Amino acid sequence: MASNMRGLTVFIADIRNCRVRELEEKRINKEMANIRAKFKDGNLNGYQKKKYVCKLLYMYILGWDIDFGHMEAVNLISSSKYSEKQIGYLGVTLLMHENHDLARLVVNSIRKDLGELNEIYNCLALHSIANIGGREMADSLAGDVHKLLLSQNSKSFVRKKAALTLLRLYRKHPDVIPAADWAERVITLLDDSDLGITLCATSLIMALAQDNLEEYKDCYTKAVNRLSRIIVDKEYSPDYVYYKVPIPWLQVKLLRLLQYYPASEDRDTRNNLHNVLQTILNNSQDTQKNVQHNNAQNAVLFEAINLAIHLDTESQIVNQAAILLGRFITAKETNVRYLGLETMAHLAACLDSLEPVKKHQDTILLSLRDKDISVRRRGLDLLYSMCDVTNAKVIVTELLRYLNIADYALREEMVLKIAILTERFATEYQWYVDIILQLISTAGDHVGEEVWYRVVQIVTNNEGLQEYASRTVLTHLKSPACHENLVKIGGYILGEFGHLISNVPGANPIEQFQAIHSKFGMCTLQTRALLLTTYFKFINLFPEIKGEILPVFNQYRHALDSELQQRASEYMSMATMPSEDLLQTVCEEMPPFPERESALLSRLHQKNSDTEDKRTWLLGREANKEINLKTSFTQRNNSFEFKSKDESNGNGESDIISSLEGLKIENNTNNNKENNNINNTNNNDNNEQGETFSLTPESERWVNKLLYNNEGILYEDNQLQIGLKSEYHSHLGRLALYFGNKTNENFISFTTVVENINDLIITTPQKPSTILAPASQTQQLFHIECQDVFFGLPNLRISYISGKFRTICIKLPITLNKFMEPIQLNGPEFFARWKQIGGDQREKQIVFTSNVPINIQGIRKIISGFRYEILEGVDINPHNVVGASVLYTSEGGMIGCLLRLEPNVDTQMYRLTIRTTNHIVTNEFCTLLQPRLMNDLI
């Protein structure tokens, strides 16, 4: 640029040669006058506009105000030359802010550049949007940026910039971005083959998911699968390996994203995530001397530990992590100690038993004296989280001792935490009062209003505390150095409960008054107003010292402060009335404070919650267990506690089903051996919220025949073919789906999600490949268990990108009859069981007309397909069909099922009679059989 614009080079050299500010200002003013004249002339070519705008930008960077040249920068954006367009965008970005009057003029130019096939122009436009980021620009261009992000024709670096631009717009104007509508499509970016795109998309999804958890819940499974491919399968490009750690930035973001959601109920997802976390912990044992390697590895490790704590504090991984953290908090590296203390604070906040953390209590106490203030702050957080009744006195005493030498930046937070811990874990009145008053005396101005308010509430609400509190506060008031907050507490407590100690030596009424009034002159006007109220209460409690108090009221009747003047005048008037009725009425004892959340806790949580990343946990164990914090003291055996109001199949495997090796459709022989075992634990709940999918039109016609056939085509269109093969034995089953790509394009982000049905467990030992190549096939195996009687068919949602995003929703042909086993009975045995089951609700008989000509052989095929054993020679009419079977469920046991079907070929009528030992099953089987008999034999 310097060689192309000699005038700019000379101007920069002149500015650098100016030795004093006056010379620089003179040169700047001369150049600005020259540029202004050139712009007014209007006969400038693109090169000259570019040169003069560059000079203005240089002056702007030096700190000079630029009030012209904006329009020339806007015009340069429309130039067809890259160098001019670049300077135009640079000028607009630097000289304009989001509310600038000319900002709206560049919207159309930016939209045009976003639609260009030139990726450089795309990037310039994205930079401008991200840097200006106004509401009008976000509203007008967010859709275009979204299209650029999802376009398969865009270069990877353009899509990365588009994701970060959307993130910037969402952070500034979240109401403009339709985050919920974009959820399904944006989530697919987690499967992108380019890890850079996935990294940027994860940053975007983290921001969107925090405010739209339900809409973005599908990102959970995709995040786990991506982590598994990176960490377990080692599926990554060498370009993304940082000091032998594969793309640690993406690992950390995905692990943090998973902490926004509860643990998945899908067994396969949980197993994959367990393998990921275990692998990360195992890798942490490989320590090296390289600092960069250790830093990257530790970043992943600590985020993984936080996720493990979030999922299950009783897991084996958390137990291993607790041992590791004990080693980290004693490390020599400051960063490692910091992360160890922070993560252990999270662990302590969530554990049911604090014993693993208490083992390191001495080391944690020493962290308060670490040379780094960040480490000291994390040590304070950890002590707060690990405190309970057994170690409260030790921790609070140490915190009070450290408070005298603590950094000023820490003192306010320390005061809050000491006050909360003292209140929460105190076991005796004396200790609570002594600690709180000592805290107020030591902390001085760092004690907020909430602390002494809370002391007053607790003393007022607990009669057993009032006398001791009065004696102790009077002792503090008599000391030469007494902080104003102590004076406030003393004024309130003695005004309300001073009569309880009036007979104690050294605490008679006049001594109480003198102790308080000796501090009166050093207090602020607000505190003096409070003390005047205390004196007024003294007149009611101790009439004998009325003569000492009235002169004080009389003196302040003429004070300049209106509040003091009004109080003194009104108190003087009431105190000198002939009758004391009004005085006694006004000075009645204050009622107990209503139950409410502690203001101390609210203040502390407010300090910790004002962050961009919404925390999944708070400091303090009760906060994370969602215990109601509206608390009260409960006296027990001469002690008190801070009590919450709310407190008062095996894992075996079965080998009874043979391998499905060799299952294929369309003569495709590229099939993999599948796991031979069926896991019969835990429900597959990929759709955790029970969402009902909208079925793809005409998809059910493929399902009907598969209700009584074990293999065939489940769905087919011009892009995708889905084949099915299955087998069932008693209450267990196995179903294989084959997905065939019939196009000449890749299917990207290929995903399957199964809807949950109660009492039907569906697990997926292996997910299909996320990329389905043209004219190729992938397979997915489902393990199925029938726990009890269920209704309906589970839904399967398939989504993928092939030019555009596409979703297909179909039903899986898994019905109750699939878990039946045919049984052979002779005539006497059949009729004996038929009578044994009986009628009433256990029998259902329906008569209906066939929509197609009755075919006896077809009928027998359907009945047999519904897994009934057709009993020959039982019925005297050879056209009638008699069947017997047993339904198997893992929890509901076995249910006998008998059937008799009487077709009438002449009238095209059916009479179907079914008896079972469970009337619900009887109704369900009739519902399943009737429409198939009526319509399927076309």
Order of alpha helices (4+ residues) and beta strands (2+ residues): alpha-alpha-alpha-alpha-alpha-alpha-alpha-alpha-alpha-alpha-alpha-alpha-beta-beta-alpha-alpha-alpha-alpha-alpha-alpha-alpha-alpha-alpha-alpha-alpha-alpha-alpha-alpha-alpha-alpha-alpha-alpha-alpha-alpha-alpha-beta-beta-beta-beta-alpha-beta-beta-beta-beta-beta-beta-beta-beta-beta-alpha-beta-alpha-beta-beta-beta-beta-alpha
